[in-house]
Amino acid sequence: MSSFSTIYDRVIRPSRKLEAVNFSELWFYRELFWQLAWRNVLVRYKQTAIGLAWAVLQPLLTMIIFTVLFEKVAKLPSGGAPYAMVTFAALLPWQFFSNAVTTGSGSLVSSQNLITKIYFPRLLIPASAVAGNAIDFGITLVLMFMLMAWYAVGVSPLLLLLPFFFALTAAAALGLSLWLGALNVKYRDVSHVVPFLTRIGLYVSPVGFISAVIPEKYKLAYYTLNPMAGFIDGFRWSILGAGYEPWWPGLLSGSLVTLLVLITGAYYFRSAERRFADII
């Protein structure tokens, strides 16, 4: 009996030093990750009258409003493509990013019953919240192809780059979710700040306008402080083709900032993880 206990008993202690992510442990709990991601999808649309149709209505209505405001009223240039497509190609990554950061930043607090009762890598919670929004992205992607057919926008080989720019967007969303999710456990103000920042970000990012209108002398700062600007440009380029090439220095600087946020977010999350169950 004692040998049985020696083999199977496991004592879990919080880490007392700064550690990197344990990828082997994350892989061991991969089934839990997918279950949590699917749970997030089900909870988001539970008791809604139209369910997943919200994933279509939100970007579609935003596209219509932006097209009227920025093309008809403000008379901003579209670069040659239909303004509706220019806007929708940008809404595709932005909606995923903003929804992922919003759900990811609040995921730990909303999962307090799990955190205080059982052990599993806590990083799975914000990561699954981000992954759950990929369902909405897929639905919106189908709508985008329908709009491309409607506006007779040709399909180019550049579409093969779409997964790359999606990965950059997901990395940005995960990095911010790790930082904000861990901070939200201690400072609940975060849950009030995030929706406000994502609303502001919709207007300061090149969603309703093309980044060509940004003055040259401000471009590097703009892309560095807002990495999503480069990723949005990448989506437009992949979908609309020539004439919408991203500004490469800005895309590079934004990618480096995203990598920095992701790495530091993972380290900060790990350092704060041991206190989650006590203060949540």
C-alpha positions as CSV (number, residue, x, y, z in Angstrom):
1,M,0.0,0.0,0.0
2,S,2.8,2.4,0.8
3,S,4.6,1.7,-2.5
4,F,1.3,2.5,-4.3
5,S,1.1,5.8,-2.5
6,T,4.7,6.6,-3.3
7,I,4.1,6.1,-7.0
8,Y,0.8,7.9,-7.4
9,D,0.7,10.6,-4.7
10,R,1.6,14.0,-6.1
11,V,2.2,17.1,-4.0
12,I,1.5,20.4,-5.9
13,R,3.4,23.4,-4.7
14,P,3.4,26.9,-6.2
15,S,6.5,27.9,-7.9
16,R,8.7,30.5,-6.0
17,K,10.8,31.6,-8.9
18,L,10.2,33.1,-12.3
19,E,9.7,30.2,-14.8
20,A,8.9,29.8,-18.4
21,V,5.8,28.1,-19.7
22,N,5.8,24.3,-19.2
23,F,4.8,23.2,-22.7
24,S,4.8,19.5,-21.8
25,E,2.3,20.1,-19.1
26,L,0.1,22.1,-21.5
27,W,0.2,19.2,-24.0
28,F,-0.8,16.8,-21.3
29,Y,-3.9,18.9,-20.6
30,R,-4.7,19.5,-24.3
31,E,-8.2,17.8,-24.1
32,L,-9.2,20.2,-21.2
33,F,-8.0,23.1,-23.4
34,W,-10.5,22.2,-26.2
35,Q,-13.3,21.5,-23.7
36,L,-12.8,25.0,-22.1
37,A,-12.6,26.6,-25.6
38,W,-15.9,24.9,-26.6
39,R,-17.5,25.9,-23.3
40,N,-16.7,29.5,-23.9
41,V,-18.5,29.3,-27.3
42,L,-21.6,27.7,-25.7
43,V,-21.7,30.2,-22.8
44,R,-21.4,33.2,-25.1
45,Y,-24.4,32.3,-27.2
46,K,-26.5,30.6,-24.5
47,Q,-30.1,31.8,-24.4
48,T,-29.6,34.1,-27.4
49,A,-32.4,34.3,-29.9
50,I,-30.2,34.1,-33.0
51,G,-27.1,32.4,-31.6
52,L,-24.1,32.3,-33.9
53,A,-25.8,34.8,-36.3
54,W,-24.4,37.5,-34.0
55,A,-20.9,36.7,-35.4
56,V,-22.3,37.7,-38.8
57,L,-24.5,40.7,-37.8
58,Q,-21.8,42.6,-35.8
59,P,-19.2,43.0,-38.5
60,L,-21.8,43.4,-41.3
61,L,-23.6,46.2,-39.5
62,T,-20.2,47.8,-38.6
63,M,-19.1,47.6,-42.2
64,I,-22.3,49.4,-43.4
65,I,-21.9,52.2,-40.8
66,F,-18.2,52.7,-41.6
67,T,-18.8,52.7,-45.3
68,V,-21.5,55.4,-44.9
69,L,-19.4,57.5,-42.5
70,F,-15.9,57.2,-44.0
71,E,-16.7,56.9,-47.7
72,K,-20.0,58.9,-48.2
73,V,-19.5,61.5,-45.5
74,A,-15.8,61.9,-44.9
75,K,-14.9,61.0,-48.5
76,L,-11.8,59.1,-47.5
77,P,-10.0,57.1,-50.2
78,S,-10.4,53.4,-50.6
79,G,-7.4,52.6,-52.7
80,G,-9.5,51.4,-55.6
81,A,-11.4,48.5,-54.1
82,P,-15.1,48.8,-53.0
83,Y,-15.1,50.6,-49.6
84,A,-17.3,47.9,-48.1
85,M,-14.6,45.3,-48.8
86,V,-11.8,47.5,-47.6
87,T,-13.7,47.9,-44.3
88,F,-14.7,44.3,-43.9
89,A,-11.2,43.0,-44.6
90,A,-10.1,45.0,-41.6
91,L,-13.0,44.1,-39.4
92,L,-12.1,40.4,-39.9
93,P,-9.0,40.5,-37.7
94,W,-10.2,43.4,-35.5
95,Q,-13.4,41.6,-34.4
96,F,-11.4,38.5,-33.5
97,F,-8.8,40.5,-31.6
98,S,-11.1,42.7,-29.6
99,N,-13.5,39.8,-28.7
100,A,-10.5,37.6,-27.7
101,V,-8.9,40.3,-25.5
102,T,-12.2,41.1,-23.8
103,T,-13.0,37.4,-23.0
104,G,-9.4,36.5,-22.3
105,S,-8.9,39.3,-19.8
106,G,-12.0,38.3,-17.8
107,S,-11.6,34.6,-18.2
108,L,-9.8,33.9,-14.9
109,V,-12.3,35.8,-12.7
110,S,-15.2,34.0,-14.5
111,S,-13.6,30.6,-13.9
112,Q,-12.9,31.1,-10.2
113,N,-14.9,28.0,-9.2
114,L,-12.5,25.9,-11.3
115,I,-9.4,27.7,-10.1
116,T,-10.2,27.2,-6.4
117,K,-11.1,23.6,-6.6
118,I,-8.8,21.6,-9.0
119,Y,-5.4,21.9,-10.4
120,F,-4.5,22.4,-14.0
121,P,-2.3,24.9,-15.8
122,R,-4.0,28.2,-15.4
123,L,-2.7,29.4,-18.7
124,L,-5.2,27.2,-20.3
125,I,-8.0,29.5,-19.3
126,P,-7.1,32.7,-21.2
127,A,-5.6,30.6,-24.0
128,S,-8.9,28.7,-24.4
129,A,-10.8,32.0,-24.3
130,V,-8.8,33.3,-27.2
131,A,-9.2,30.0,-29.1
132,G,-13.0,30.1,-28.6
133,N,-13.3,33.2,-30.7
134,A,-11.8,31.4,-33.6
135,I,-15.3,30.0,-34.3
136,D,-16.6,33.5,-34.8
137,F,-13.6,34.2,-37.0
138,G,-14.4,31.2,-39.2
139,I,-18.0,32.3,-39.6
140,T,-16.9,35.8,-40.5
141,L,-14.4,34.4,-43.0
142,V,-17.1,32.6,-44.9
143,L,-19.1,35.9,-45.0
144,M,-16.0,37.6,-46.4
145,F,-15.8,35.1,-49.3
146,M,-19.4,35.7,-50.0
147,L,-18.8,39.5,-50.2
148,M,-15.8,38.9,-52.5
149,A,-18.1,37.1,-54.9
150,W,-20.7,39.8,-54.6
151,Y,-18.2,42.6,-55.3
152,A,-16.4,40.5,-57.9
153,V,-13.1,40.7,-56.0
154,G,-10.7,38.1,-57.4
155,V,-9.0,35.5,-55.4
156,S,-5.2,35.8,-55.5
157,P,-2.4,33.5,-54.1
158,L,-1.9,36.1,-51.4
159,L,-4.8,34.5,-49.6
160,L,-2.3,31.8,-48.5
161,L,-0.7,34.4,-46.2
162,L,-4.0,34.8,-44.3
163,P,-3.1,32.1,-41.7
164,F,0.2,33.9,-41.0
165,F,-1.5,37.2,-40.3
166,F,-4.1,35.4,-38.2
167,A,-1.4,33.8,-36.1
168,L,0.1,37.3,-35.5
169,T,-3.3,38.6,-34.4
170,A,-3.9,35.6,-32.2
171,A,-0.5,36.1,-30.6
172,A,-1.3,39.7,-29.9
173,A,-4.6,38.8,-28.3
174,L,-3.1,36.0,-26.2
175,G,-0.2,38.2,-25.0
176,L,-2.6,41.0,-23.8
177,S,-5.0,38.4,-22.4
178,L,-2.2,37.0,-20.2
179,W,-1.2,40.4,-18.9
180,L,-4.7,41.7,-18.4
181,G,-6.2,38.4,-17.1
182,A,-3.6,38.2,-14.4
183,L,-4.0,41.8,-13.5
184,N,-7.7,41.5,-13.4
185,V,-7.5,38.9,-10.6
186,K,-6.0,41.6,-8.4
187,Y,-7.4,44.8,-9.9
188,R,-11.0,44.4,-11.1
189,D,-10.8,47.8,-12.7
190,V,-9.3,46.0,-15.7
191,S,-12.7,44.6,-16.6
192,H,-14.0,48.2,-17.0
193,V,-11.0,49.5,-18.9
194,V,-10.7,46.7,-21.5
195,P,-14.1,47.3,-23.3
196,F,-13.4,51.1,-23.3
197,L,-9.9,50.5,-24.9
198,T,-11.2,48.1,-27.5
199,R,-13.9,50.6,-28.6
200,I,-11.3,53.4,-28.9
201,G,-8.9,51.0,-30.7
202,L,-11.6,50.4,-33.4
203,Y,-11.4,54.0,-34.4
204,V,-7.6,54.6,-34.1
205,S,-6.8,51.4,-36.0
206,P,-7.0,51.4,-39.8
207,V,-10.4,49.7,-39.9
208,G,-12.6,52.4,-41.3
209,F,-9.8,53.9,-43.3
210,I,-6.6,52.8,-45.1
211,S,-3.3,53.4,-43.4
212,A,-2.1,55.4,-46.4
213,V,-3.7,58.4,-44.8
214,I,-1.3,58.3,-41.8
215,P,1.4,60.9,-42.3
216,E,4.8,59.4,-43.0
217,K,6.6,61.0,-40.0
218,Y,4.1,59.4,-37.6
219,K,4.0,55.9,-39.2
220,L,6.7,54.2,-37.2
221,A,5.3,55.3,-33.9
222,Y,1.8,54.5,-35.0
223,Y,2.6,50.9,-36.0
224,T,4.8,50.3,-33.0
225,L,2.3,51.5,-30.5
226,N,-0.5,49.8,-32.3
227,P,0.8,46.4,-33.7
228,M,-2.8,45.6,-34.9
229,A,-2.4,48.3,-37.6
230,G,0.3,46.2,-39.4
231,F,-1.7,43.0,-39.1
232,I,-4.9,44.7,-40.4
233,D,-2.8,45.9,-43.4
234,G,-1.7,42.3,-43.9
235,F,-5.2,41.0,-44.0
236,R,-6.2,43.7,-46.5
237,W,-3.2,42.8,-48.7
238,S,-4.0,39.1,-48.6
239,I,-7.6,39.7,-49.5
240,L,-7.5,42.6,-51.9
241,G,-4.1,42.1,-53.4
242,A,-1.8,44.7,-55.1
243,G,-2.2,48.3,-53.9
244,Y,-2.7,47.3,-50.3
245,E,0.8,46.2,-49.4
246,P,1.6,46.6,-45.7
247,W,4.2,49.1,-44.6
248,W,6.9,46.6,-43.9
249,P,8.9,48.5,-41.3
250,G,5.7,49.0,-39.3
251,L,4.7,45.4,-39.7
252,L,8.1,44.3,-38.4
253,S,8.1,46.7,-35.4
254,G,4.5,45.6,-34.6
255,S,5.5,41.9,-34.8
256,L,8.5,42.5,-32.4
257,V,6.3,44.4,-29.9
258,T,3.7,41.5,-30.1
259,L,6.5,39.0,-29.4
260,L,7.7,41.0,-26.5
261,V,4.2,41.3,-25.0
262,L,3.6,37.6,-25.4
263,I,6.8,36.5,-23.8
264,T,6.6,39.0,-20.9
265,G,2.9,38.2,-20.5
266,A,3.7,34.5,-20.1
267,Y,6.4,35.2,-17.5
268,Y,4.2,37.6,-15.6
269,F,1.3,35.2,-15.7
270,R,3.4,32.4,-14.3
271,S,4.8,34.6,-11.5
272,A,1.3,35.6,-10.5
273,E,-0.3,32.2,-11.0
274,R,0.5,30.9,-7.5
275,R,-1.7,33.6,-5.9
276,F,-4.8,33.3,-8.1
277,A,-6.6,30.8,-5.9
278,D,-6.0,32.9,-2.7
279,I,-7.2,36.3,-4.0
280,I,-9.7,35.5,-6.7
